[in-house]
Amino acid sequence: MTFSSSARRNLVKRSTITIFAALGSILCLLFMTGVFKDARTLIRDEALNRLGQVASAHVDSASYSPDGGDPNGWTTDVLTYTTSTGDKATATTGHHGPAATEKNGSLHIAYNPQDTSYVRIIDNPQSWRISTLGDTIQLGVGIVVTAGIILLTCLLIIALLRSNKKSTAVHQKVHRQKAHI
């Protein structure tokens, strides 16, 4: 089966539109995953600032990875602590740099009584608040980048569709002129 040059051109343009739409969709999904993660962290930190309680946590395990995505590495701590109501709770938290204390040591933490699995290590139990500025900036940048990708993808698809209509109209006009000759 052979295609005319206009049919080949239309096929290439449709394929290009499909590729742009697929790439735009994939990029949006990737960025939206980050946006949702940033939004969840922001919501949890805001709740921690509002409702947070302070406790001393026992370090059950501390795992340090020098190549953990940060210049100083990343540490994951599994902590056990007693809530203000006397219940035992376990939480996993991560932080930049080497372990703040060895296994079987203790750390000061802030926790949300409504979500005891979410804790943050704090330096000063008398005066603490989790800064949410970084999360807010990340969330804003993520939303702007995602919106930009959506806009760019739509504009490219519209431009390709318009050029496809123009080339089809020109091609039809040429065929009409040839038919009259």
SEMIMAR-331450 format. One record per residue: chain; residue in three letters; x, y, z of N, C-alpha, C in turn. Coordinates in nm, 3 decimals. Atoms other than C-alpha are relative to their C-alpha. Layout:
N
+-------+------+---------+---------+---------+---------+---------+---------+---------+---------+---------+
| kette | rest |      nx |      ny |      nz |     cax |     cay |     caz |      cx |      cy |      cz |
+-------+------+---------+---------+---------+---------+---------+---------+---------+---------+---------+
|     A |  ALA |       X |       Y |       Z |       X |       Y |       Z |       X |       Y |       Z |
...
+-------+------+---------+---------+---------+---------+---------+---------+---------+---------+---------+
//
This chain:
181
+-------+------+---------+---------+---------+---------+---------+---------+---------+---------+---------+
| kette | rest |      nx |      ny |      nz |     cax |     cay |     caz |      cx |      cy |      cz |
+-------+------+---------+---------+---------+---------+---------+---------+---------+---------+---------+
|     A |  MET |   0.084 |  -0.116 |   0.000 |   0.000 |   0.000 |   0.000 |   0.090 |   0.124 |   0.000 |
|     A |  THR |  -0.078 |  -0.123 |   0.007 |   0.143 |   0.337 |  -0.098 |  -0.086 |   0.117 |   0.043 |
|     A |  PHE |   0.068 |  -0.119 |  -0.047 |   0.053 |   0.669 |   0.053 |   0.039 |   0.118 |  -0.088 |
|     A |  SER |  -0.033 |  -0.124 |   0.070 |   0.030 |   1.001 |  -0.124 |   0.084 |   0.086 |   0.093 |
|     A |  SER |  -0.085 |  -0.085 |  -0.085 |   0.262 |   1.273 |  -0.002 |  -0.081 |   0.073 |   0.105 |
|     A |  SER |   0.083 |  -0.068 |  -0.101 |  -0.025 |   1.454 |   0.173 |  -0.042 |  -0.096 |   0.110 |
|     A |  ALA |   0.035 |   0.100 |  -0.102 |  -0.130 |   1.133 |   0.348 |   0.118 |  -0.028 |   0.091 |
|     A |  ARG |  -0.121 |   0.020 |  -0.083 |   0.230 |   1.078 |   0.463 |   0.020 |   0.119 |   0.094 |
|     A |  ARG |  -0.016 |  -0.121 |  -0.082 |   0.246 |   1.440 |   0.584 |  -0.099 |   0.000 |   0.116 |
|     A |  ASN |   0.102 |   0.004 |  -0.105 |  -0.080 |   1.399 |   0.777 |   0.033 |  -0.106 |   0.104 |
|     A |  LEU |  -0.038 |   0.107 |  -0.093 |   0.042 |   1.073 |   0.929 |   0.114 |   0.046 |   0.091 |
|     A |  VAL |  -0.112 |  -0.051 |  -0.079 |   0.368 |   1.238 |   1.042 |  -0.050 |   0.103 |   0.101 |
|     A |  LYS |   0.051 |  -0.103 |  -0.092 |   0.178 |   1.533 |   1.192 |  -0.083 |  -0.062 |   0.111 |
|     A |  ARG |   0.079 |   0.067 |  -0.104 |  -0.066 |   1.305 |   1.374 |   0.091 |  -0.073 |   0.098 |
|     A |  SER |  -0.095 |   0.069 |  -0.088 |   0.224 |   1.099 |   1.506 |   0.072 |   0.100 |   0.090 |
|     A |  THR |  -0.066 |  -0.105 |  -0.078 |   0.399 |   1.419 |   1.619 |  -0.091 |   0.050 |   0.111 |
|     A |  ILE |   0.097 |  -0.047 |  -0.101 |   0.084 |   1.538 |   1.797 |  -0.014 |  -0.106 |   0.110 |
|     A |  THR |   0.013 |   0.108 |  -0.099 |   0.048 |   1.199 |   1.968 |   0.123 |  -0.006 |   0.090 |
|     A |  ILE |  -0.124 |   0.003 |  -0.080 |   0.412 |   1.204 |   2.080 |   0.004 |   0.118 |   0.097 |
|     A |  PHE |   0.002 |  -0.117 |  -0.089 |   0.381 |   1.561 |   2.218 |  -0.102 |  -0.018 |   0.113 |
|     A |  ALA |   0.103 |   0.021 |  -0.102 |   0.059 |   1.471 |   2.399 |   0.046 |  -0.102 |   0.103 |
|     A |  ALA |  -0.048 |   0.104 |  -0.093 |   0.216 |   1.156 |   2.548 |   0.112 |   0.053 |   0.089 |
|     A |  LEU |  -0.110 |  -0.055 |  -0.080 |   0.536 |   1.333 |   2.657 |  -0.051 |   0.104 |   0.100 |
|     A |  GLY |   0.057 |  -0.100 |  -0.090 |   0.338 |   1.623 |   2.803 |  -0.073 |  -0.065 |   0.115 |
|     A |  SER |   0.074 |   0.071 |  -0.105 |   0.116 |   1.382 |   2.994 |   0.094 |  -0.066 |   0.100 |
|     A |  ILE |  -0.098 |   0.066 |  -0.089 |   0.413 |   1.188 |   3.132 |   0.069 |   0.104 |   0.088 |
|     A |  LEU |  -0.064 |  -0.105 |  -0.080 |   0.590 |   1.509 |   3.241 |  -0.095 |   0.055 |   0.105 |
|     A |  CYS |   0.098 |  -0.050 |  -0.096 |   0.272 |   1.634 |   3.406 |  -0.018 |  -0.097 |   0.116 |
|     A |  LEU |   0.015 |   0.100 |  -0.107 |   0.230 |   1.309 |   3.597 |   0.120 |   0.000 |   0.093 |
|     A |  LEU |  -0.120 |  -0.003 |  -0.084 |   0.590 |   1.322 |   3.717 |   0.000 |   0.122 |   0.091 |
|     A |  PHE |   0.000 |  -0.121 |  -0.082 |   0.562 |   1.682 |   3.834 |  -0.116 |   0.001 |   0.100 |
|     A |  MET |   0.113 |   0.002 |  -0.091 |   0.217 |   1.630 |   3.986 |   0.026 |  -0.092 |   0.119 |
|     A |  THR |  -0.037 |   0.088 |  -0.112 |   0.354 |   1.343 |   4.197 |   0.079 |   0.079 |   0.103 |
|     A |  GLY |  -0.078 |  -0.084 |  -0.090 |   0.608 |   1.585 |   4.344 |  -0.085 |   0.107 |   0.066 |
|     A |  VAL |   0.088 |  -0.104 |  -0.056 |   0.343 |   1.855 |   4.391 |  -0.086 |  -0.059 |   0.110 |
|     A |  PHE |   0.083 |   0.062 |  -0.103 |   0.116 |   1.617 |   4.582 |   0.081 |  -0.037 |   0.123 |
|     A |  LYS |  -0.087 |   0.033 |  -0.113 |   0.408 |   1.502 |   4.798 |   0.032 |   0.126 |   0.080 |
|     A |  ASP |  -0.029 |  -0.127 |  -0.068 |   0.504 |   1.864 |   4.876 |  -0.123 |   0.051 |   0.075 |
|     A |  ALA |   0.124 |  -0.046 |  -0.065 |   0.141 |   1.949 |   4.954 |  -0.028 |  -0.082 |   0.125 |
|     A |  ARG |   0.023 |   0.086 |  -0.118 |   0.111 |   1.652 |   5.190 |   0.095 |   0.036 |   0.114 |
|     A |  THR |  -0.097 |  -0.038 |  -0.103 |   0.431 |   1.747 |   5.374 |  -0.038 |   0.134 |   0.062 |
|     A |  LEU |   0.041 |  -0.131 |  -0.050 |   0.313 |   2.107 |   5.403 |  -0.120 |  -0.011 |   0.094 |
|     A |  ILE |   0.120 |   0.019 |  -0.084 |  -0.025 |   2.001 |   5.543 |   0.038 |  -0.066 |   0.131 |
|     A |  ARG |  -0.040 |   0.070 |  -0.122 |   0.137 |   1.762 |   5.792 |   0.084 |   0.089 |   0.091 |
|     A |  ASP |  -0.081 |  -0.091 |  -0.083 |   0.392 |   2.023 |   5.908 |  -0.085 |   0.111 |   0.061 |
|     A |  GLU |   0.089 |  -0.101 |  -0.056 |   0.121 |   2.287 |   5.949 |  -0.081 |  -0.058 |   0.117 |
|     A |  ALA |   0.073 |   0.066 |  -0.109 |  -0.081 |   2.041 |   6.162 |   0.093 |  -0.024 |   0.119 |
|     A |  LEU |  -0.097 |   0.021 |  -0.107 |   0.234 |   1.960 |   6.360 |   0.024 |   0.131 |   0.075 |
|     A |  ASN |  -0.018 |  -0.130 |  -0.066 |   0.287 |   2.331 |   6.429 |  -0.120 |   0.038 |   0.086 |
|     A |  ARG |   0.122 |  -0.034 |  -0.073 |  -0.075 |   2.369 |   6.543 |  -0.022 |  -0.090 |   0.122 |
|     A |  LEU |   0.040 |   0.097 |  -0.102 |  -0.118 |   2.052 |   6.747 |   0.116 |  -0.070 |   0.070 |
|     A |  GLY |  -0.116 |   0.077 |  -0.042 |   0.237 |   1.935 |   6.815 |   0.026 |  -0.008 |   0.149 |
|     A |  GLN |  -0.043 |   0.029 |  -0.136 |   0.352 |   1.782 |   7.139 |   0.148 |  -0.036 |  -0.006 |
|     A |  VAL |  -0.142 |   0.033 |  -0.007 |   0.711 |   1.731 |   7.250 |   0.016 |  -0.127 |   0.082 |
|     A |  ALA |  -0.030 |   0.123 |  -0.073 |   0.851 |   1.397 |   7.363 |   0.147 |  -0.034 |  -0.020 |
|     A |  SER |  -0.135 |   0.054 |   0.016 |   1.180 |   1.220 |   7.411 |  -0.017 |  -0.138 |  -0.064 |
|     A |  ALA |   0.015 |   0.126 |   0.074 |   1.218 |   0.933 |   7.164 |   0.125 |  -0.084 |   0.013 |
|     A |  HIS |  -0.108 |   0.098 |  -0.003 |   1.431 |   0.621 |   7.190 |   0.032 |  -0.039 |  -0.143 |
|     A |  VAL |  -0.042 |   0.038 |   0.136 |   1.632 |   0.544 |   6.875 |   0.014 |  -0.152 |  -0.006 |
|     A |  ASP |  -0.005 |   0.145 |   0.017 |   1.559 |   0.182 |   6.781 |   0.103 |  -0.038 |  -0.106 |
|     A |  SER |  -0.103 |   0.024 |   0.102 |   1.774 |   0.202 |   6.466 |   0.027 |   0.131 |  -0.073 |
|     A |  ALA |  -0.041 |  -0.117 |   0.078 |   1.965 |   0.464 |   6.271 |   0.082 |  -0.051 |  -0.118 |
|     A |  SER |  -0.066 |   0.047 |   0.121 |   2.066 |   0.395 |   5.913 |   0.048 |   0.120 |  -0.080 |
|     A |  TYR |  -0.059 |  -0.114 |   0.071 |   2.307 |   0.641 |   5.748 |   0.047 |  -0.043 |  -0.138 |
|     A |  SER |  -0.045 |   0.024 |   0.137 |   2.365 |   0.655 |   5.372 |   0.077 |   0.124 |  -0.045 |
|     A |  PRO |  -0.077 |  -0.117 |   0.041 |   2.652 |   0.887 |   5.271 |  -0.037 |   0.050 |  -0.140 |
|     A |  ASP |   0.041 |  -0.039 |   0.135 |   2.518 |   0.889 |   4.912 |  -0.151 |   0.014 |  -0.008 |
|     A |  GLY |   0.146 |  -0.002 |  -0.008 |   2.158 |   0.940 |   5.021 |  -0.068 |   0.118 |  -0.064 |
|     A |  GLY |   0.067 |  -0.107 |   0.071 |   2.080 |   1.223 |   4.783 |   0.031 |   0.139 |   0.051 |
|     A |  ASP |  -0.040 |  -0.130 |  -0.055 |   2.230 |   1.503 |   4.989 |   0.152 |   0.005 |   0.007 |
|     A |  PRO |  -0.147 |  -0.009 |  -0.014 |   2.584 |   1.638 |   5.010 |   0.050 |  -0.064 |   0.129 |
|     A |  ASN |  -0.041 |   0.060 |  -0.128 |   2.597 |   1.522 |   5.374 |  -0.060 |  -0.137 |   0.024 |
|     A |  GLY |   0.064 |   0.130 |  -0.017 |   2.407 |   1.200 |   5.314 |  -0.138 |   0.012 |   0.063 |
|     A |  TRP |   0.134 |   0.006 |  -0.056 |   2.076 |   1.092 |   5.462 |  -0.006 |  -0.108 |   0.106 |
|     A |  THR |   0.017 |   0.097 |  -0.109 |   1.987 |   0.918 |   5.788 |  -0.148 |  -0.028 |   0.019 |
|     A |  THR |   0.136 |   0.041 |  -0.032 |   1.669 |   0.722 |   5.854 |   0.002 |  -0.059 |   0.141 |
|     A |  ASP |   0.010 |   0.045 |  -0.139 |   1.579 |   0.675 |   6.221 |  -0.136 |  -0.065 |   0.023 |
|     A |  VAL |   0.124 |   0.060 |  -0.049 |   1.319 |   0.437 |   6.365 |  -0.003 |   0.031 |   0.149 |
|     A |  LEU |   0.010 |  -0.051 |  -0.136 |   1.200 |   0.589 |   6.691 |  -0.121 |  -0.058 |   0.072 |
|     A |  THR |   0.111 |   0.039 |  -0.086 |   0.983 |   0.474 |   6.980 |  -0.014 |   0.107 |   0.107 |
|     A |  TYR |   0.022 |  -0.103 |  -0.102 |   0.824 |   0.724 |   7.217 |  -0.134 |  -0.021 |   0.067 |
|     A |  THR |   0.125 |   0.005 |  -0.074 |   0.547 |   0.766 |   7.470 |  -0.074 |   0.131 |  -0.020 |
|     A |  THR |   0.080 |  -0.120 |   0.026 |   0.267 |   1.007 |   7.384 |  -0.044 |   0.062 |   0.133 |
|     A |  SER |   0.046 |  -0.070 |  -0.121 |   0.117 |   1.255 |   7.629 |  -0.112 |  -0.076 |   0.071 |
|     A |  THR |   0.106 |   0.081 |  -0.062 |  -0.169 |   1.007 |   7.691 |   0.054 |  -0.132 |   0.055 |
|     A |  GLY |  -0.061 |   0.120 |  -0.054 |   0.078 |   0.732 |   7.785 |   0.011 |  -0.116 |  -0.098 |
|     A |  ASP |  -0.008 |   0.105 |   0.101 |   0.049 |   0.530 |   7.464 |   0.141 |  -0.006 |  -0.060 |
|     A |  LYS |  -0.127 |   0.016 |   0.070 |   0.359 |   0.387 |   7.297 |  -0.024 |   0.019 |  -0.150 |
|     A |  ALA |   0.012 |  -0.024 |   0.144 |   0.416 |   0.499 |   6.937 |   0.137 |  -0.023 |  -0.064 |
|     A |  THR |  -0.121 |   0.019 |   0.079 |   0.671 |   0.416 |   6.668 |  -0.011 |   0.085 |  -0.125 |
|     A |  ALA |  -0.001 |  -0.082 |   0.121 |   0.771 |   0.645 |   6.384 |   0.135 |  -0.012 |  -0.068 |
|     A |  THR |  -0.123 |  -0.003 |   0.079 |   1.028 |   0.656 |   6.107 |   0.016 |   0.141 |  -0.053 |
|     A |  THR |  -0.025 |  -0.134 |   0.049 |   1.187 |   0.987 |   6.022 |   0.137 |   0.005 |  -0.066 |
|     A |  GLY |  -0.128 |  -0.015 |   0.068 |   1.470 |   1.100 |   5.798 |   0.052 |   0.141 |   0.018 |
|     A |  HIS |  -0.059 |  -0.133 |  -0.011 |   1.712 |   1.388 |   5.817 |   0.133 |   0.003 |  -0.073 |
|     A |  HIS |  -0.127 |  -0.021 |   0.069 |   2.015 |   1.533 |   5.643 |   0.116 |  -0.032 |   0.093 |
|     A |  GLY |  -0.123 |   0.020 |  -0.076 |   2.361 |   1.432 |   5.756 |   0.001 |  -0.130 |   0.078 |
|     A |  PRO |  -0.015 |   0.123 |  -0.080 |   2.488 |   1.157 |   5.985 |  -0.100 |  -0.004 |   0.114 |
|     A |  ALA |   0.093 |   0.020 |  -0.111 |   2.284 |   1.014 |   6.270 |   0.028 |   0.099 |   0.113 |
|     A |  ALA |  -0.014 |  -0.094 |  -0.111 |   2.218 |   1.267 |   6.547 |   0.040 |  -0.071 |   0.128 |
|     A |  THR |  -0.038 |   0.082 |  -0.115 |   2.257 |   0.989 |   6.801 |   0.007 |  -0.145 |  -0.045 |
|     A |  GLU |  -0.014 |   0.142 |   0.034 |   2.349 |   0.623 |   6.794 |  -0.124 |  -0.076 |   0.042 |
|     A |  LYS |   0.108 |   0.088 |  -0.044 |   2.110 |   0.334 |   6.837 |   0.001 |  -0.006 |   0.153 |
|     A |  ASN |   0.024 |   0.002 |  -0.145 |   1.968 |   0.319 |   7.190 |   0.019 |   0.137 |   0.065 |
|     A |  GLY |  -0.006 |  -0.137 |  -0.053 |   2.022 |   0.693 |   7.230 |  -0.140 |   0.059 |   0.002 |
|     A |  SER |   0.132 |  -0.064 |   0.002 |   1.742 |   0.945 |   7.263 |   0.009 |   0.134 |  -0.071 |
|     A |  LEU |   0.014 |  -0.127 |   0.071 |   1.624 |   1.247 |   7.066 |  -0.126 |   0.070 |   0.045 |
|     A |  HIS |   0.123 |  -0.076 |  -0.022 |   1.374 |   1.524 |   7.124 |  -0.076 |   0.004 |  -0.132 |
|     A |  ILE |   0.083 |  -0.004 |   0.121 |   1.085 |   1.508 |   6.881 |  -0.125 |   0.083 |   0.026 |
|     A |  ALA |   0.134 |  -0.057 |  -0.003 |   0.767 |   1.693 |   6.800 |  -0.088 |  -0.098 |  -0.076 |
|     A |  TYR |   0.091 |   0.093 |   0.066 |   0.469 |   1.475 |   6.711 |  -0.141 |   0.058 |   0.004 |
|     A |  ASN |   0.140 |  -0.041 |   0.005 |   0.106 |   1.528 |   6.618 |  -0.082 |  -0.109 |   0.068 |
|     A |  PRO |   0.078 |   0.103 |  -0.069 |  -0.127 |   1.347 |   6.862 |  -0.104 |  -0.068 |  -0.091 |
|     A |  GLN |   0.098 |   0.058 |   0.092 |  -0.370 |   1.289 |   6.572 |   0.066 |  -0.086 |  -0.109 |
|     A |  ASP |  -0.075 |   0.077 |   0.100 |  -0.096 |   1.134 |   6.351 |   0.136 |  -0.034 |   0.062 |
|     A |  THR |  -0.121 |   0.030 |  -0.078 |   0.162 |   0.972 |   6.581 |   0.111 |  -0.063 |  -0.083 |
|     A |  SER |  -0.105 |   0.056 |   0.084 |   0.350 |   0.816 |   6.289 |   0.086 |   0.110 |  -0.063 |
|     A |  TYR |  -0.073 |  -0.112 |   0.061 |   0.465 |   1.163 |   6.175 |   0.068 |   0.082 |   0.109 |
|     A |  VAL |  -0.077 |  -0.074 |  -0.100 |   0.743 |   1.315 |   6.384 |   0.110 |   0.080 |  -0.069 |
|     A |  ARG |  -0.116 |  -0.076 |   0.044 |   1.016 |   1.572 |   6.340 |   0.096 |   0.010 |   0.117 |
|     A |  ILE |  -0.102 |  -0.016 |  -0.103 |   1.343 |   1.578 |   6.531 |   0.018 |   0.149 |   0.025 |
|     A |  ILE |  -0.017 |  -0.142 |  -0.034 |   1.382 |   1.909 |   6.717 |   0.122 |   0.018 |   0.089 |
|     A |  ASP |  -0.117 |  -0.031 |  -0.082 |   1.678 |   2.078 |   6.883 |  -0.039 |   0.049 |   0.139 |
|     A |  ASN |   0.036 |  -0.065 |  -0.124 |   1.502 |   2.277 |   7.152 |  -0.145 |  -0.032 |   0.036 |
|     A |  PRO |   0.137 |   0.037 |  -0.036 |   1.196 |   2.124 |   7.325 |  -0.083 |   0.117 |   0.053 |
|     A |  GLN |   0.074 |  -0.114 |  -0.054 |   1.103 |   2.461 |   7.484 |  -0.046 |   0.097 |  -0.109 |
|     A |  SER |   0.032 |  -0.097 |   0.104 |   1.098 |   2.661 |   7.163 |   0.024 |  -0.064 |  -0.137 |
|     A |  TRP |  -0.015 |   0.066 |   0.129 |   1.033 |   2.482 |   6.836 |  -0.120 |   0.035 |  -0.089 |
|     A |  ARG |   0.102 |  -0.008 |   0.104 |   0.832 |   2.530 |   6.520 |   0.065 |  -0.050 |  -0.128 |
|     A |  ILE |  -0.051 |   0.052 |   0.126 |   0.874 |   2.353 |   6.188 |  -0.019 |   0.109 |  -0.105 |
|     A |  SER |   0.010 |  -0.100 |   0.106 |   0.953 |   2.596 |   5.908 |  -0.069 |  -0.062 |  -0.121 |
|     A |  THR |   0.074 |   0.051 |   0.115 |   0.707 |   2.550 |   5.624 |   0.030 |   0.083 |  -0.126 |
|     A |  LEU |  -0.031 |  -0.085 |   0.114 |   0.858 |   2.814 |   5.394 |   0.055 |  -0.081 |  -0.117 |
|     A |  GLY |  -0.058 |   0.082 |   0.108 |   1.066 |   2.563 |   5.196 |  -0.104 |  -0.085 |  -0.069 |
|     A |  ASP |   0.106 |   0.082 |   0.059 |   0.765 |   2.334 |   5.147 |  -0.094 |   0.086 |  -0.084 |
|     A |  THR |   0.089 |  -0.090 |   0.073 |   0.552 |   2.630 |   5.037 |   0.064 |   0.041 |  -0.133 |
|     A |  ILE |  -0.070 |  -0.039 |   0.123 |   0.813 |   2.743 |   4.783 |   0.004 |  -0.118 |  -0.097 |
|     A |  GLN |  -0.004 |   0.118 |   0.086 |   0.856 |   2.388 |   4.648 |  -0.136 |  -0.026 |  -0.063 |
|     A |  LEU |   0.135 |   0.024 |   0.050 |   0.480 |   2.351 |   4.615 |  -0.035 |   0.102 |  -0.108 |
|     A |  GLY |   0.028 |  -0.104 |   0.098 |   0.448 |   2.684 |   4.433 |   0.076 |  -0.022 |  -0.130 |
|     A |  VAL |  -0.081 |   0.025 |   0.120 |   0.733 |   2.605 |   4.193 |  -0.054 |  -0.121 |  -0.075 |
|     A |  GLY |   0.055 |   0.120 |   0.064 |   0.589 |   2.260 |   4.126 |  -0.128 |   0.028 |  -0.075 |
|     A |  ILE |   0.127 |  -0.034 |   0.067 |   0.247 |   2.402 |   4.043 |   0.027 |   0.082 |  -0.125 |
|     A |  VAL |  -0.031 |  -0.085 |   0.116 |   0.395 |   2.668 |   3.812 |   0.063 |  -0.083 |  -0.112 |
|     A |  VAL |  -0.065 |   0.083 |   0.103 |   0.617 |   2.416 |   3.630 |  -0.102 |  -0.093 |  -0.065 |
|     A |  THR |   0.101 |   0.090 |   0.055 |   0.329 |   2.171 |   3.589 |  -0.096 |   0.076 |  -0.091 |
|     A |  ALA |   0.088 |  -0.081 |   0.084 |   0.100 |   2.445 |   3.457 |   0.071 |   0.041 |  -0.130 |
|     A |  GLY |  -0.078 |  -0.035 |   0.119 |   0.377 |   2.553 |   3.217 |   0.009 |  -0.116 |  -0.098 |
|     A |  ILE |  -0.008 |   0.119 |   0.087 |   0.415 |   2.199 |   3.084 |  -0.134 |  -0.024 |  -0.068 |
|     A |  ILE |   0.134 |   0.019 |   0.058 |   0.039 |   2.169 |   3.034 |  -0.023 |   0.104 |  -0.110 |
|     A |  LEU |   0.019 |  -0.107 |   0.097 |   0.027 |   2.506 |   2.856 |   0.084 |  -0.023 |  -0.125 |
|     A |  LEU |  -0.089 |   0.022 |   0.114 |   0.327 |   2.431 |   2.634 |  -0.047 |  -0.118 |  -0.086 |
|     A |  THR |   0.049 |   0.117 |   0.073 |   0.191 |   2.088 |   2.540 |  -0.124 |   0.036 |  -0.081 |
|     A |  CYS |   0.123 |  -0.040 |   0.070 |  -0.149 |   2.235 |   2.451 |   0.031 |   0.094 |  -0.117 |
|     A |  LEU |  -0.035 |  -0.093 |   0.108 |   0.006 |   2.518 |   2.247 |   0.067 |  -0.072 |  -0.117 |
|     A |  LEU |  -0.064 |   0.077 |   0.107 |   0.224 |   2.275 |   2.053 |  -0.102 |  -0.083 |  -0.078 |
|     A |  ILE |   0.103 |   0.081 |   0.067 |  -0.072 |   2.049 |   1.979 |  -0.089 |   0.089 |  -0.085 |
|     A |  ILE |   0.084 |  -0.093 |   0.077 |  -0.286 |   2.347 |   1.869 |   0.075 |   0.048 |  -0.125 |
|     A |  ALA |  -0.079 |  -0.046 |   0.115 |  -0.005 |   2.475 |   1.646 |   0.010 |  -0.110 |  -0.106 |
|     A |  LEU |  -0.008 |   0.110 |   0.095 |   0.035 |   2.133 |   1.486 |  -0.134 |  -0.025 |  -0.069 |
|     A |  LEU |   0.132 |   0.019 |   0.060 |  -0.339 |   2.097 |   1.433 |  -0.032 |   0.110 |  -0.101 |
|     A |  ARG |   0.024 |  -0.112 |   0.092 |  -0.362 |   2.442 |   1.273 |   0.083 |  -0.014 |  -0.127 |
|     A |  SER |  -0.083 |   0.015 |   0.119 |  -0.068 |   2.375 |   1.042 |  -0.052 |  -0.116 |  -0.085 |
|     A |  ASN |   0.056 |   0.113 |   0.072 |  -0.231 |   2.044 |   0.950 |  -0.122 |   0.044 |  -0.082 |
|     A |  LYS |   0.117 |  -0.051 |   0.071 |  -0.557 |   2.222 |   0.856 |   0.042 |   0.086 |  -0.118 |
|     A |  LYS |  -0.046 |  -0.087 |   0.108 |  -0.369 |   2.482 |   0.651 |   0.058 |  -0.080 |  -0.114 |
|     A |  SER |  -0.062 |   0.078 |   0.107 |  -0.164 |   2.224 |   0.461 |  -0.104 |  -0.083 |  -0.073 |
|     A |  THR |   0.107 |   0.076 |   0.064 |  -0.478 |   2.016 |   0.394 |  -0.079 |   0.092 |  -0.093 |
|     A |  ALA |   0.074 |  -0.095 |   0.084 |  -0.661 |   2.325 |   0.262 |   0.080 |   0.037 |  -0.123 |
|     A |  VAL |  -0.087 |  -0.034 |   0.114 |  -0.365 |   2.420 |   0.038 |   0.005 |  -0.118 |  -0.096 |
|     A |  HIS |  -0.007 |   0.120 |   0.083 |  -0.338 |   2.062 |  -0.087 |  -0.130 |  -0.019 |  -0.079 |
|     A |  GLN |   0.128 |   0.013 |   0.068 |  -0.711 |   2.052 |  -0.171 |  -0.015 |   0.105 |  -0.110 |
|     A |  LYS |   0.007 |  -0.107 |   0.098 |  -0.687 |   2.386 |  -0.352 |   0.084 |  -0.034 |  -0.123 |
|     A |  VAL |  -0.088 |   0.039 |   0.110 |  -0.396 |   2.259 |  -0.564 |  -0.066 |  -0.109 |  -0.083 |
|     A |  HIS |   0.067 |   0.107 |   0.072 |  -0.592 |   1.944 |  -0.656 |  -0.118 |   0.053 |  -0.081 |
|     A |  ARG |   0.112 |  -0.061 |   0.074 |  -0.896 |   2.154 |  -0.755 |   0.050 |   0.073 |  -0.123 |
|     A |  GLN |  -0.055 |  -0.074 |   0.113 |  -0.678 |   2.374 |  -0.975 |   0.048 |  -0.096 |  -0.108 |
|     A |  LYS |  -0.047 |   0.098 |   0.098 |  -0.521 |   2.070 |  -1.143 |  -0.118 |  -0.066 |  -0.072 |
|     A |  ALA |   0.118 |   0.064 |   0.059 |  -0.867 |   1.921 |  -1.202 |  -0.064 |   0.091 |  -0.106 |
|     A |  HIS |   0.057 |  -0.095 |   0.095 |  -0.979 |   2.238 |  -1.384 |   0.085 |   0.015 |  -0.125 |
|     A |  ILE |  -0.091 |  -0.018 |   0.115 |  -0.679 |   2.233 |  -1.620 |  -0.022 |  -0.105 |  -0.103 |
+-------+------+---------+---------+---------+---------+---------+---------+---------+---------+---------+
//
